[in-house]
Amino acid sequence: MSHIFLSYSRADRPIAQVIAEALEAEGFSVWWDKVLRAGQTYDEVTENMLRDSAVVVVLWSQTSVKSKWVRAEATLGQRSCEMVPAMIEEADRPIMFELTQTADLIGWNGDRNEARWAEFVGDIKRSLEKHTAAETAASAVAAPASPTAQNDATIETVFWTSIKDGDDPADFEAYLSRYPDGHYESLARNRLAAVQAAAGVATPASEAPEPAPPEPKPVPQHAAPARAVETPKPAEKKKSSSPVPMLIGVAAVLGVGGWFGWQAINPPESATDSDVQPPPPPPVASCTVCPDMVDLPGGSFTMGSPDNEANRSGNEGPQREVTLRPFSISATEITRQQWQLCADAGACRADPGGDSSEPVTRVSYDDAVAYTTWLSQQGERRYRLPSEAQWEYAARGGTSTPYWWGSSFPGKGAVSGGISDTVSLPDNPFGVSGMLGNVREWVADCYVNNYADAPSDGRVVNRSGCQLFVVRGGSWRLGAAEHRAANRARNDRSVRDRSLGFRVVAEPVGN
């Protein structure tokens, strides 16, 4: 975790570097975009680093106060942690930050013995202590997360909100440049065309925007619940911590089948011949390192969220019927114990979190795929990350409400204050635990902005060269919006976050 996230305008990079190096010399860890690694997506990494940092330091200058990106980072940082702004140039601060006490570093040349610098460092230390105390208190009482905590708290959403009613074409061009497949891409193109038309600028036919639906209106918390959708009867399967009953059952089936096969190719000479004995059943392959799996029935369900669902985002639709074949899903999130077996075999990187039944976290998409590859080599079954449709089907547990436990938040499946042990989490109606809470989970699909062209059979959505993959489910750090079964997020495949894990699926044996 970085102590400090540094937000600044690129025009101010020279002074930003001086400040970052001086803060590191004071003993702080600092994240700023100069340390962004090749292949990482700026906004996704930025959002994760903002939420992981304890303090966001915003450098205000004549350039940065006009930058909607800096304003978005400052807004998101203020929601997620403590904010310590500093003036590095005479400028009028954005009105929403006018009342925030701001340090004066105008003309500061890097002298760490200067009184203004010492006062600035003191402000940061006090903010760090305040943040630490708040996290400790939250962990001690495990207070339920606020229903509105971090709703729509993404840089993209904050930036779009700040420009959507404006008339500067450069803002919409900047949005489309950063988010060519963003949530508001169609709206941005329409708005850009309208602004250019009003200014007498012709829009090339090849760039003419497609008609887009109106932006969803906020729905009050007391809105009527979504219409119930007929779903298949929940499976009666129960997870077991021991493979013995399953092995006995498989052995019995194979034994009976083997006897009938022997009789078919070697019929007895007479009905009274008792000397003919069936051959012993073949050995049953087992996987002692594989996670407990819950078998789910195939069937149809409605995927996505209705227009009147509170906290809904546009990327959760349009709703559609999806029909799935039977499949199995891990009863819990993959745990540190299960991950450690892969690490011990040299197929997965070491987990600094230790060997426990807590979900493994700080795993990238590629880390998770490496685990499934190794797991598939340990027995007869083939494992992979769930498709988005399989994940939502399992998370809903046969229900059509925003959460498998109903329409209110928090509920019995939500976790707050810190990661919970997987054995302590309640099962949903399908007998699967940790869905919609504890940690967010990678799924196999490449991120696409909506379901307009999504497959109706639950297949994985693949795209060549994909870098952004779908993340599902709420976590102990998030609120009502992210815990909903329909909620979708995206992350760069290389991101490793302390509140992000995964689970696996397998097709039934014989399929």
N, C-alpha and C positions, 0 to 999 in steps of 0.2 A: 504493500500500500504506500502511495506517495503521500507525504505530509501536505504538500502544496501543489495545486494546479495553477499554472501561470497563464493568464489570458491577456492577449495584447494584439495590436495591429501589426501586420507584417512590416509596415513602414517604420515601426519602432523596434525592429529586431535588435539593432546594436545595443540600445539601452536595456532591452529585455534580457539579452545575454549577460550583460554586466550584473543585473539584479539577480538572475538565476544563479550565476556562479557565486555571488556574494551570499545568497541564502544557503547554498550548499556548503560554503565555508563556515556558516554558522551552525551546521549540523543537521539542516533540514534535507529531506529528499524532495526533489522538485521535478514535476513533469511539465514539459512544454513541447510544442510540436516539432522542435528541432530534433527530438529524440525519437520521432516516429520512424519505425523500421520499414524497409522496402516491402511493398506488398500489402501493408496495412491500410485500411480505409479510414480516412481522417475522422469523419463524423461519428462512426461507430466506436472507434477507439476513444475518441474524445469524450463521448457520453459515459463510457465505462470508467475512464480515468476521473472524470468529474465526480461520479458517484463513489468512487473508491477513495478519493482524497478527503482530507479533513478540513482543509482551508483552500478557498479559491482566492488568489491575488489577482486583481484586475488593474491593469495599468491604463489610466485614462489620459488621452492626449487629444489634440485637435482632430486627429485621424480616427482614433479608436472610438470616440464618442459618436461618430457617424457610421461606424461599422455595425451592421446588423448582426454579423457573426459574433463580434465581441459582446454585443448586448445579449444575444441568445445564450452565450456561454455564461455570462454574468447572471442572467435570470435563472438558468438551470442550476448553476452552482449555488445560488442563494437558497434555492429550494432544498438542495441536497446536503449542504454543509455550511460552515461559517465563511463569510466573505470579508476580506480585508482589501479595500480599494486604495490605490495610491495615484496621486496626480504627478505625471512626469512632464506635463506641459500645461500652460494656461489654457483652459477650455471650459465650456459649460457642460457639466455632467448631464447625462440623460435624466429627465425629471423623476423617473421612478427610483433613482439612486441619490437624489439630492439630499435626502435626510440621513443617509448613511455616513458616519464619520469617516473621513478620507485622509490618509497620510499625505504629507507634502514632501515629494522627492523631486520637485522641479529644480533642475540644474545640478542634481546630485551626481558626483563624478566617480563613485565607487569607493569612497573613503568609509570604511566600516567603523571608524572611530568617531564619525560625526554624530552629533546628538540626534539629528532627525532620523538617521538610520537606526540608532539604538532604540528610539521610541517606536519605529516601525516594526522592528524585530520583537519588541515587547508586546505589541498588539497581536502579532501572529502567535506568540507563545500563549497569550491569554485565550485566544480563540481556539488553539489546539487543546488547551486544558478544558475549555467549555465543551468542545466536541467530544473529548474522551469521557468526561463526566456524564454527558447525555447518553452516549452509547452504553456506558456501564449501567446507568440507571435503567435504560430500556431493556438490557439483557437481564437484569436482576428481577424485574417485575414482569417481563415478557408481556408487555402491554399490547393489546390488539392494534394492528396498524390502522391509521386513519382511513376511512373509506375513500377519501379523496386524495390520499397521499400519492404524489408524483403522477397524477392522471395526465396523460398526454405530455409527460415531461421528456421530450426529446428536442434536440437542437433543431431538427427539421421542422417540427410543429411550431416551436417558438419563433423560428425565423419566418415561416409562412404567415403566422398570425400577425407578425409585425409589418408585413408588406401587402397582404391580400387586399386591403382597401386603398392602397396607394396608387399613384399615377406615374411612377418613374419606371420606364421600361427596363432600365438597367437592373432594378431589383429582381424583376421576373426572369431576366436573362441570367442573372447570377444564381437564382434558385435552380433553373433548368440545367445550368452548367454543373452545379454541385450534385443535383438529384435528377438525372435524366429519367430514372424510373421511380421517382418519388411518389409519396402518397397523393400529392396534389399536382402531379405533372400535367394532367389534362386541364385542370382549373388554371394553372399558371399559363399554359399556352393560350387558353381562351382570353385570359385577362391581358396578356401581352398583346394579343391581336387587337383587342378593344382599345388599349392605350395607344397603340401605334396608329390605329384607324382614326382616333380622335386627334392625333397629332399630324394626320395626313401622310403617314408612312405606310406604304403598301406592304402587305404580307405576301411573300412568295407562295404560289399555289402549293409547292412541295412541302411547305412548312405550315400550311393551314391546319389549325387544330381540329381534332374530332370533337363532336358534341360531347359534353360531359354532364353527368347528373349534378344537381345542385349540391353544395356542401352540406353534409348532414347537420341538422339543427340539434343543439343540446337538448337532452331529454331530462326532465325533472326526476329526482330520485323516487317520486311516488308514481311514476308511470306504470301503466298496466303491464303485468308480466307477459312474456311472449306466449303465443298460442302453443298449446301442448302439441307435440308431434308424436304420432304413433311410432314406437320403437320396439325392437325385439325384446322378448322377455329376458331379463338379466340371467347370465349363466349361473349355475349352481356350484361351479367349480370353486374349490378353496385351496389356498396355497398351503404348502407343508414345508417344514424346515428339514424333513428327512426324506431321502429318495427311496427308502426301503419299501413302503407300500406300493409305489409305482413300479419298482423292479419286480416285485412279487407278481403284480398283475400282468406285466408284460411277459414274464416267464411263463405264467399260466397260459396266456393266449398263444404264445409261440409253441408251447408244448402240445397243446390240443391240435393246433394247425399242423405241426410236424407229424403227429400220429396219423391224422387223416391222410396226409400226403403219402406216408409210408404205405398205408392200406391201399391207396389207389394204384401205386406202381408195383406192389408186392402182395397181391391178394392171398389170403390163407388157403391151404389146400382143402380144408373143410371147415364148417362152422364150428366144429368142436375142437379145432386145433388150438391149443393154449400155449404152444411152444413159441409162436411168433410174437416177438416183443418189438414195440416201436423204438426207433433210435432215440437217444437222448436229445433233448432240445439244444439248438446251437447256443453258444454263450451270448448273453445280452450285453450289448455295448452300453457303457455308462459314462457319464461325465461328472466327475467329482468336483470340478471347479466351476461348473456352470451355475448361473443364478436360478432360483426358483421361478418358474414360469406359470402364468395363469392362462388357461385356454379360453379364448373368447369365441362366441358363435359368429358365423357370418350373418349378414343382414344389411338392411338399409337404414340410414339415418339422415337427418337434415344437418348439413355442415354449414358453419358460419353463424352470424348473428342477425336477428331481425332489425329493421330500421328503428324500432322503438326501444331497443335495449339500452339501458343506461350505460354510459362510458364507451359506447360503440365507436370503432374506428372504421374508416372507409375501406381498409384493406381486408375486412372480414366478410366481404360479400362479393358478388351476390350469393344469397343462400342457394343451395342446390341439394338434390338428393344424391347420396353416394351409396353404392352397394359394394360391400366388402366380402371376400372369402374368409373363412375361419382362419385365425392366426393366434399365436401365443405372444404374450408380452410379459416382461419381467415384473414380478410382483411388487418390487420396490425399485427406486432409483439404484443404479449400480453403486455399490458401497466401496469404501476404502479397502476393506478386506478383500473384496472380489477383484478390485483393481490391482492390489498388491501381488496377487497370484500372477497376473500378467507381467507386472514389473519384475518379479522374481525370475520369470522365464526369459527376461530380456526383450520382450516384445512391446512393452509399454515403458514410458519414462517413469522415473521414481516419483512417488507422491510424498511431498514433505509433510502432509497432514497426518501420516501415520496409519496404522492398521486398526480400523474400527468399523462399526456398522453405520456410521454416518455416510451420507452420499459423498462420493468423490467429487471434488470441484476443481476449478482452475484447469479444466481440460478443454482443449480446442476441438473444433469439428474433426480435424485430422487425427487428433489423439483418440477421440471416441471411435473413429473408423478403424484405427489400428487395434483397439481392443476387440472390436467385433470380428476382425480378421483372425486374430489369435484364438478367440473363443470358438470360431467355426472349425478350427483345426483340432479341437479337443474331443469331439464326438461326431455323431452322425448328422446332427442338425446344423443348419446354416443360419447364422445370426447377422443382423444388421440393425441400423438405426430405424425406428418406425417412420413410415411415411406420415405426412401431416394429417391425412385422413384417418389413418390407424390410431394416431396419437389422440385426436379429438374424440373419436369413437370410444376409445378406452377411458378417456378423461370424463366424458359425460356419463358413463355407466348406465346407459339406457334412459337418461333424463333429457329434458329439453330446456331446463332452466339455466340461467347464467352460470351457476355453480352446481356441482352434482348434489350438494346438500340443500339447494333451494335458490331463492332469489336475493337473500340478504347477505351482507358482509360486515364483519368477519363471520365465519362459520366454523364448524368442527374440523374441516380439512385445512384451514388456514394456519400458517405458522408465522410468528413474529418474534423479534428480539434476538434471533440467532438460529443457526441450523439445528434441526432436531434429528435425533437418532431415528433411522428408518423403522425400527421395531416399535416405536411409540406412536406412529401415525395411524389414524383410522383408515379402514378400507372403504372404498366407494362401493356402490351396488354390484359392480363386476368383480369385487374382491381384489382390487388393485389399490395400493396406498401411495401417498405422495403426489398424486395427480392434483394439479391446481395449487400446489403449495410446496413449501420447503426450499427447493431450488428450481430455477428454470432449467429447461431441458432442450438439448439439440435434437432436431429431427433431420431426416435424410434429404428433404426437399430444398432445391435451390429457391431462393426468395423470388416470388413474382408478386406484383403489386395488388392483384385481386384474383378472384376465382372465375373470371369471365371465360377463360380457356382451360380451366383445370379439368383433369380427367375425372370421370364419374365413377370409376371403379377403384379408387383409392391408391392408384399407382404413385410411385415416387416421381416428382417433377425434376427432371434432369436438364441441365443446360451446359454446353461445352464451355470450359473455362470459368465456371461459376466461382465467385469469391464470397458472395453473401448467402448464408444459409439461414433457414427458419429456426427460431427459438420459440418454445411454447411454455405455458404454465407460469404461475406466479412464483415468487420467492419470498423468503422471510424479510427482505428489504423493501418489498413493493406492496401496493395497495389494491383496492377493489377492482380497478380497471384491468390490471394485469393478471389477476387471479381467475378471470372469467374463462370458461372453456373455449370460447371463440377467439380470444385475444391472440394476436400474432406479433412477433418482433423479428428482427434480423440482426445478425452479427457477421463480421468478417470471419472467415474460417480459421484464422490464426488467433482469434481472441481467446484469452484464458481469464475467466472472471471468478471471483470467490463465491458468487451465488449462481453459478452455471454448471450443471452436470448433465446426465443423460440416462436413458434406459434402453433396452434392446427388445427386438421382436424376433420371432422365428416362425416359419411356416410349419404346420403340423407334419409329423413324421409321415413319409409316404407321398407327400405332395411335391 
